[in-house]
Amino acid sequence: MTGAINISSIKKAYFIGIGGIGMSALARFFQHQGVMVTGYDKTETALTQTLAEEGIKVHYEDDPSCIPVDADIIVYTPAIPADNRIMQYCRDQHIELLKRSDVLQIISKGTYNICIAGTHGKTTTSTMVAHILRDTAYGCNAFLGGISTNYQTNFWSDRNPVAVIEADEYDRSFLKLYPDVISISSMDPDHLDIYGTAEEMELAFLQFAGNMKENGLLLTKKGLKREKDFNVPHHLSYAVHDLAADIHVASLKIQDGAYQYDVIGPDWQLKNIQLNMGGMHNVENSLVAIAIAKHLNIQDEKIIAAVENFKGVKRRFEYILRTGKKIYIDDYAHHPEELRMLLSSVKELYPEKKLTIIFQPHLYTRTRDLVDGFAESLDLADEAWLLPIYPARELPIEGVSSSMITDRMKKAARLVDTKEISALLGSAKPDLLITAGAGDIDKMVEPIKQIMLSA
């Protein structure tokens, strides 16, 4: 049915789960097209408040009567629980529902698409790519999975029919896109509730790469599993330190929390890059963004300037507090490999400081399936405090809790709840703190910042 929908004919759009980061980007897209946009979400957040300020009507009652009777398109996110009354009503009334991925499929059919994929690294990389294209005046439409700090939004539009899209592997969504350029940063096991096995998930990534249009460009991290199975004509690898990679780094220095380096490509070099955000993984992400900009023939000096003024993404290695004595970083990390990269990078930047992390596991299934990896990664911290699992779309699973992780950790870790955090921080007075997770831990960021300032 999606092929029969004409974007230009849509006058009213309704979103079930409008406060999701991907859904809100689509809501903003339709509003920019002059469409009347309304939507439902379970709770009010800073993002839904911003949507309301932008003229999008958001309601928080799970009430089917709030659905516009003349909506041309109703979009839902798979994150909505099965017992949601609005969803049940639409199904009972045989009202056609489109997933976010269906809408991206419609949109991407008519654009040149730069699709950023991987089980982690997607949001920062896609935001960096979109920023470079916007900052250099190349121009693009951006559909991002995070809020760009430079522009305070996860969507923007441009007359140039180029789209930067965060290509989500969840529910095989990315297979609906029409990619011209693809990057794949990682294929670590995740979403096993969807795929069943790691091998099935890897096959989906191979299929995604196989959907790339003729004369496209595929960028994959050097050493990526199944690397040799990507059967596309124009395939380049990238890595920070591996000289065997087609694109790699030279002359890397760390100064005042920033990275300075050169980038060596297959037949080009870009010297004197400065990235003003933490995390060696973000240096690696920059290789993808720079390679894509070079592929689009953007001038070197414009690329260098754009990378230097890139301010990052909300909740991606975001400095909340950065004084001489106290460092507080907030991050969306919710997969063992993301946590490993986050903690390793912070320890590299601040080797003399004791590192404390407050982590909120996300999903019962992910905790169950990847528990050993979580324990191993969290052991990189000097001290770890674990909140209860954030369930999102899932119901509890018997025997699955945050204690599964702490029981497997070699270092001492403690289980805490949100009510304890204030007293614990007041007592421990950490000078290097991380909060991490993809649930509602972000609501604790500002209170924690104030506690650290006053301690």
C-alpha positions as CSV (number, residue, x, y, z in Angstrom):
1,M,0.0,0.0,0.0
2,T,2.9,2.3,0.7
3,G,3.7,2.6,-2.9
4,A,0.3,4.1,-3.6
5,I,0.7,6.9,-1.1
6,N,1.7,10.3,-2.5
7,I,3.4,12.6,0.0
8,S,2.1,15.7,-1.7
9,S,-1.5,14.6,-1.3
10,I,-1.3,14.2,2.5
11,K,-3.1,17.0,4.4
12,K,-3.4,15.5,7.9
13,A,-1.1,13.1,9.7
14,Y,-1.4,11.4,13.1
15,F,1.4,9.8,15.0
16,I,1.1,7.1,17.7
17,G,4.2,7.5,19.8
18,I,5.1,11.0,18.4
19,G,7.6,11.6,21.2
20,G,10.0,8.9,20.0
21,I,13.1,10.4,18.5
22,G,12.6,8.9,15.0
23,M,8.8,9.6,15.0
24,S,9.3,13.2,16.0
25,A,11.7,13.7,13.0
26,L,8.9,12.4,10.7
27,A,6.3,14.6,12.4
28,R,8.6,17.6,11.8
29,F,9.0,16.6,8.2
30,F,5.3,16.5,7.5
31,Q,4.8,19.8,9.3
32,H,7.5,21.4,7.1
33,Q,5.5,20.1,4.1
34,G,2.5,22.1,5.4
35,V,0.6,19.0,6.8
36,M,-1.5,19.4,9.9
37,V,0.3,17.1,12.4
38,T,-1.1,15.7,15.7
39,G,0.0,12.8,17.8
40,Y,-0.2,10.7,21.0
41,D,2.5,9.8,23.5
42,K,2.3,8.3,26.9
43,T,4.1,11.0,28.9
44,E,5.1,14.6,28.3
45,T,8.8,15.1,27.7
46,A,11.1,17.9,26.7
47,L,10.8,16.7,23.1
48,T,7.0,16.6,23.1
49,Q,7.0,20.1,24.7
50,T,9.2,21.4,21.9
51,L,6.9,19.8,19.3
52,A,4.0,21.6,20.9
53,E,5.9,24.9,20.8
54,E,6.5,24.3,17.1
55,G,2.7,24.0,16.5
56,I,2.2,20.2,16.7
57,K,-0.7,19.2,18.9
58,V,0.2,16.4,21.2
59,H,-2.2,14.5,23.6
60,Y,-1.3,12.1,26.4
61,E,-4.6,10.3,26.9
62,D,-4.7,6.8,25.5
63,D,-8.1,7.6,24.0
64,P,-9.1,6.6,20.4
65,S,-11.5,9.6,20.2
66,C,-8.4,11.8,19.8
67,I,-7.7,10.3,16.4
68,P,-8.6,12.8,13.7
69,V,-11.5,11.3,11.7
70,D,-10.1,12.6,8.4
71,A,-6.4,11.7,9.0
72,D,-4.8,10.8,5.6
73,I,-2.0,8.9,7.3
74,I,-1.6,7.2,10.7
75,V,2.0,6.3,11.7
76,Y,3.0,4.2,14.7
77,T,6.2,3.0,16.3
78,P,6.7,-0.6,17.2
79,A,7.7,0.6,20.7
80,I,4.0,1.2,21.5
81,P,2.8,-1.6,23.8
82,A,0.4,-4.2,22.4
83,D,-2.3,-3.2,24.9
84,N,-2.5,0.4,23.8
85,R,-6.1,1.3,23.3
86,I,-5.5,3.6,20.3
87,M,-3.7,0.9,18.5
88,Q,-6.3,-1.7,19.3
89,Y,-9.1,0.6,18.0
90,C,-7.3,1.2,14.7
91,R,-6.9,-2.5,14.2
92,D,-10.5,-3.3,15.2
93,Q,-11.7,-0.7,12.7
94,H,-9.3,-2.0,10.0
95,I,-7.7,1.5,9.8
96,E,-4.4,1.2,7.9
97,L,-1.4,1.8,10.1
98,L,2.1,2.6,8.7
99,K,5.3,2.0,10.6
100,R,7.9,4.8,10.7
101,S,10.0,2.6,8.3
102,D,7.1,2.6,5.8
103,V,7.1,6.4,5.7
104,L,10.8,6.6,5.3
105,Q,10.5,4.2,2.5
106,I,8.0,6.5,0.7
107,I,10.2,9.6,1.3
108,S,13.5,7.9,0.3
109,K,12.2,6.7,-3.0
110,G,12.7,10.1,-4.5
111,T,15.9,11.2,-2.9
112,Y,19.7,10.5,-3.0
113,N,20.1,8.6,0.3
114,I,23.0,8.5,2.7
115,C,22.1,5.7,5.1
116,I,24.1,5.2,8.3
117,A,23.7,1.8,9.8
118,G,25.2,-0.3,12.6
119,T,24.2,-1.6,16.0
120,H,25.9,1.5,17.5
121,G,27.4,4.7,16.2
122,K,24.5,5.5,13.9
123,T,23.3,8.7,15.6
124,T,26.6,10.5,16.0
125,T,27.8,9.5,12.5
126,S,24.5,10.5,10.8
127,T,24.4,13.8,12.6
128,M,28.0,14.5,11.8
129,V,27.4,13.7,8.1
130,A,24.3,15.9,8.0
131,H,26.1,18.7,9.8
132,I,29.0,18.7,7.3
133,L,26.5,18.8,4.4
134,R,24.6,21.6,6.0
135,D,27.6,23.6,7.3
136,T,29.3,23.5,3.9
137,A,26.1,24.6,2.1
138,Y,26.0,21.3,0.1
139,G,22.5,20.9,1.6
140,C,20.5,17.8,2.8
141,N,17.4,16.6,4.5
142,A,18.2,15.0,7.8
143,F,16.3,12.3,9.7
144,L,18.3,11.7,12.8
145,G,18.0,9.5,15.9
146,G,19.2,12.2,18.3
147,I,19.1,16.0,18.8
148,S,21.9,17.8,17.1
149,T,23.6,20.2,19.5
150,N,24.5,22.5,16.7
151,Y,20.9,22.9,15.6
152,Q,18.8,21.7,18.5
153,T,16.7,19.4,16.3
154,N,16.6,15.9,14.8
155,F,15.2,17.0,11.4
156,W,15.9,19.7,8.8
157,S,15.1,20.1,5.2
158,D,16.8,21.5,2.1
159,R,16.0,22.0,-1.5
160,N,18.8,19.6,-2.5
161,P,17.1,16.2,-2.8
162,V,19.7,14.5,-0.6
163,A,18.6,12.7,2.6
164,V,20.8,11.6,5.5
165,I,18.9,8.8,7.2
166,E,19.7,6.8,10.4
167,A,19.1,3.3,9.0
168,D,17.6,1.3,11.9
169,E,18.2,-2.5,12.0
170,Y,15.4,-3.0,14.5
171,D,12.5,-4.9,12.9
172,R,14.5,-5.0,9.7
173,S,13.4,-1.4,9.0
174,F,16.5,-0.5,7.0
175,L,15.6,-3.0,4.3
176,K,12.8,-0.7,3.1
177,L,15.3,2.2,2.2
178,Y,16.8,3.0,-1.2
179,P,20.4,3.6,-0.3
180,D,23.0,5.4,-2.5
181,V,25.7,5.5,0.2
182,I,25.8,3.1,3.1
183,S,28.1,3.0,6.2
184,I,28.0,0.1,8.6
185,S,29.9,0.6,11.9
186,S,29.1,-2.6,13.7
187,M,27.0,-5.8,13.6
188,D,27.2,-6.9,17.2
189,P,24.3,-9.1,18.4
190,D,21.3,-7.1,19.4
191,H,17.5,-7.2,18.9
192,L,17.6,-11.0,19.2
193,D,13.9,-10.8,20.1
194,I,13.5,-10.0,16.4
195,Y,16.3,-11.9,14.7
196,G,16.6,-15.0,16.9
197,T,20.3,-15.4,16.3
198,A,23.3,-13.2,15.6
199,E,23.7,-14.9,12.2
200,E,20.2,-13.9,11.1
201,M,21.0,-10.3,12.1
202,E,24.2,-10.3,10.1
203,L,22.3,-11.6,7.0
204,A,20.0,-8.6,7.3
205,F,23.0,-6.3,7.1
206,L,24.3,-8.1,4.1
207,Q,20.9,-7.8,2.4
208,F,20.8,-4.1,3.3
209,A,24.2,-3.6,1.6
210,G,22.9,-5.6,-1.4
211,N,20.1,-3.1,-1.8
212,M,22.5,-0.2,-2.6
213,K,21.9,1.4,-5.9
214,E,24.3,1.1,-8.8
215,N,27.5,3.3,-8.5
216,G,26.9,3.5,-4.7
217,L,29.5,3.6,-2.0
218,L,29.7,1.2,0.9
219,L,31.9,2.1,4.0
220,T,32.4,-0.6,6.6
221,K,34.6,-0.6,9.7
222,K,37.8,-2.6,9.1
223,G,37.5,-6.1,10.7
224,L,33.8,-6.1,10.7
225,K,32.4,-9.6,10.9
226,R,31.3,-10.9,7.4
227,E,33.4,-8.1,5.9
228,K,34.3,-10.2,2.9
229,D,30.7,-11.2,2.2
230,F,29.7,-7.7,1.2
231,N,29.4,-8.2,-2.6
232,V,29.3,-4.6,-3.9
233,P,31.6,-3.0,-6.4
234,H,32.6,0.1,-4.5
235,H,33.5,-0.9,-0.9
236,L,36.0,0.9,1.4
237,S,37.0,0.1,4.9
238,Y,37.9,2.5,7.7
239,A,39.6,2.4,11.1
240,V,41.4,4.7,13.4
241,H,44.7,2.8,13.8
242,D,44.6,0.0,11.3
243,L,46.9,1.0,8.4
244,A,45.4,-1.7,6.3
245,A,42.1,0.1,6.2
246,D,41.4,2.2,3.1
247,I,40.7,5.2,5.3
248,H,42.6,5.7,8.6
249,V,44.1,8.2,10.9
250,A,47.7,9.5,11.2
251,S,49.5,11.9,13.6
252,L,46.8,11.6,16.3
253,K,47.1,13.8,19.4
254,I,44.8,14.5,22.3
255,Q,44.8,18.1,23.6
256,D,42.4,19.7,26.1
257,G,39.8,17.0,25.5
258,A,39.9,17.4,21.7
259,Y,41.5,15.2,19.0
260,Q,43.8,16.5,16.4
261,Y,44.7,14.2,13.4
262,D,45.2,13.6,9.7
263,V,43.0,11.4,7.6
264,I,44.5,9.2,4.9
265,G,42.1,8.0,2.2
266,P,42.7,5.7,-0.8
267,D,43.8,8.5,-3.1
268,W,43.5,11.6,-0.9
269,Q,44.6,13.1,2.4
270,L,43.0,15.6,4.8
271,K,45.4,17.2,7.3
272,N,44.9,19.1,10.5
273,I,41.5,17.8,11.5
274,Q,40.3,18.9,14.9
275,L,37.3,17.1,16.6
276,N,36.1,18.9,19.7
277,M,34.2,16.0,21.3
278,G,35.3,13.1,23.4
279,G,35.6,9.4,22.5
280,M,38.0,7.7,20.2
281,H,34.9,6.0,18.6
282,N,33.9,9.5,17.6
283,V,37.2,10.0,15.8
284,E,36.3,6.7,13.9
285,N,32.8,8.1,13.2
286,S,34.4,11.2,11.7
287,L,36.2,9.0,9.2
288,V,32.8,8.0,7.7
289,A,31.6,11.6,7.6
290,I,34.8,12.8,6.0
291,A,34.8,10.0,3.4
292,I,31.2,10.7,2.4
293,A,32.0,14.4,2.1
294,K,34.9,13.6,-0.1
295,H,32.7,11.2,-2.2
296,L,30.4,14.2,-2.7
297,N,33.3,16.4,-3.8
298,I,33.0,18.9,-1.0
299,Q,36.0,21.1,-0.7
300,D,38.7,20.1,1.8
301,E,38.8,23.4,3.7
302,K,35.0,23.3,4.2
303,I,35.1,19.8,5.5
304,I,37.8,20.6,8.0
305,A,35.9,23.7,9.3
306,A,32.7,21.7,9.6
307,V,34.3,19.0,11.6
308,E,35.9,21.5,14.0
309,N,32.6,23.3,14.7
310,F,30.6,20.0,15.2
311,K,29.2,20.1,18.7
312,G,27.9,16.6,18.9
313,V,24.6,15.1,19.8
314,K,22.5,15.3,22.9
315,R,23.2,12.3,25.1
316,R,26.1,11.1,23.0
317,F,29.2,11.6,25.1
318,E,27.6,14.9,26.2
319,Y,29.5,16.9,28.7
320,I,27.0,18.0,31.3
321,L,29.7,19.4,33.7
322,R,33.3,20.1,32.8
323,T,35.1,22.1,35.4
324,G,38.7,21.7,36.5
325,K,37.8,19.3,39.3
326,K,34.5,17.7,38.2
327,I,33.5,15.9,35.0
328,Y,30.0,14.7,34.3
329,I,29.2,12.9,31.0
330,D,25.8,11.7,29.9
331,D,25.4,9.0,27.2
332,Y,22.7,7.0,25.5
333,A,24.9,3.8,25.6
334,H,22.6,0.8,26.1
335,H,24.6,-2.1,24.5
336,P,27.7,-3.8,26.0
337,E,29.9,-2.6,23.2
338,E,28.7,1.0,23.4
339,L,29.5,0.9,27.2
340,R,32.9,-0.5,26.5
341,M,33.8,2.2,24.0
342,L,32.3,4.9,26.3
343,L,34.2,3.8,29.4
344,S,37.4,3.1,27.6
345,S,37.3,6.6,26.0
346,V,36.6,8.4,29.3
347,K,39.4,6.5,31.1
348,E,41.8,7.4,28.2
349,L,40.9,11.1,28.5
350,Y,40.9,11.2,32.3
351,P,43.3,8.4,33.5
352,E,44.0,9.9,36.9
353,K,40.3,10.2,38.0
354,K,38.2,7.6,39.7
355,L,35.4,6.7,37.3
356,T,31.8,6.1,38.6
357,I,28.9,5.1,36.3
358,I,25.2,5.1,36.9
359,F,23.7,2.7,34.4
360,Q,20.1,1.9,33.6
361,P,19.7,-1.3,31.6
362,H,17.2,-1.1,28.7
363,L,14.8,-4.0,28.0
364,Y,14.5,-7.3,29.7
365,T,15.4,-9.3,26.6
366,R,18.6,-7.3,25.9
367,T,19.7,-7.7,29.5
368,R,19.0,-11.4,29.4
369,D,20.7,-12.0,26.1
370,L,23.8,-9.9,26.6
371,V,24.3,-10.1,30.4
372,D,27.9,-11.3,30.3
373,G,28.9,-8.5,27.9
374,F,27.3,-5.9,30.2
375,A,29.1,-7.2,33.2
376,E,32.5,-7.2,31.4
377,S,32.0,-3.7,30.1
378,L,30.8,-2.2,33.4
379,D,33.9,-3.7,35.1
380,L,35.9,-1.1,33.3
381,A,34.5,1.5,35.7
382,D,36.0,1.9,39.2
383,E,32.5,2.0,40.6
384,A,29.1,1.0,39.1
385,W,25.6,1.7,40.3
386,L,22.8,0.0,38.4
387,L,19.2,1.2,38.3
388,P,16.3,-1.2,37.7
389,I,15.7,-2.3,34.1
390,Y,13.8,0.2,31.9
391,P,11.1,-2.0,30.3
392,A,10.1,0.2,27.3
393,R,7.8,-1.9,25.2
394,E,8.3,-5.2,27.2
395,L,6.6,-6.9,30.1
396,P,8.9,-8.3,32.9
397,I,10.6,-11.6,32.4
398,E,10.8,-13.8,35.5
399,G,14.3,-14.0,36.9
400,V,15.6,-11.1,34.7
401,S,16.8,-8.0,36.6
402,S,19.7,-5.7,37.0
403,S,21.1,-8.1,39.6
404,M,21.9,-10.6,36.8
405,I,24.6,-8.1,35.7
406,T,26.0,-7.2,39.1
407,D,26.2,-10.9,40.1
408,R,28.5,-11.5,37.1
409,M,30.7,-8.5,37.7
410,K,34.2,-8.9,39.1
411,K,34.3,-5.5,40.7
412,A,31.9,-4.5,43.4
413,A,28.7,-3.0,42.1
414,R,25.5,-1.9,43.8
415,L,21.9,-1.9,42.9
416,V,20.2,1.4,43.5
417,D,16.9,3.2,42.8
418,T,16.3,6.8,41.8
419,K,15.5,7.9,45.4
420,E,18.9,6.8,46.6
421,I,21.0,8.7,44.0
422,S,21.0,12.1,45.7
423,A,22.3,10.7,49.1
424,L,24.8,8.5,47.3
425,L,26.2,11.3,45.3
426,G,26.4,13.6,48.3
427,S,28.3,10.9,50.2
428,A,30.6,9.7,47.4
429,K,31.3,13.1,45.8
430,P,32.5,11.6,42.5
431,D,34.8,13.9,40.4
432,L,34.3,11.8,37.2
433,L,30.7,10.6,36.7
434,I,28.8,9.0,33.8
435,T,25.1,8.4,33.5
436,A,24.2,5.9,30.7
437,G,21.1,4.2,29.3
438,A,18.3,4.5,26.7
439,G,15.4,4.7,29.1
440,D,14.3,7.6,31.3
441,I,17.6,8.1,33.1
442,D,17.9,11.4,31.1
443,K,15.4,12.9,33.6
444,M,18.0,12.6,36.3
445,V,20.7,14.5,34.4
446,E,19.8,18.0,35.6
447,P,19.2,17.1,39.3
448,I,22.5,15.2,39.3
449,K,24.3,18.2,37.8
450,Q,23.0,20.4,40.6
451,I,24.0,17.9,43.3
452,M,27.6,17.7,41.8
453,L,27.8,21.5,41.7
454,S,26.8,21.9,45.3
455,A,28.8,18.9,46.7
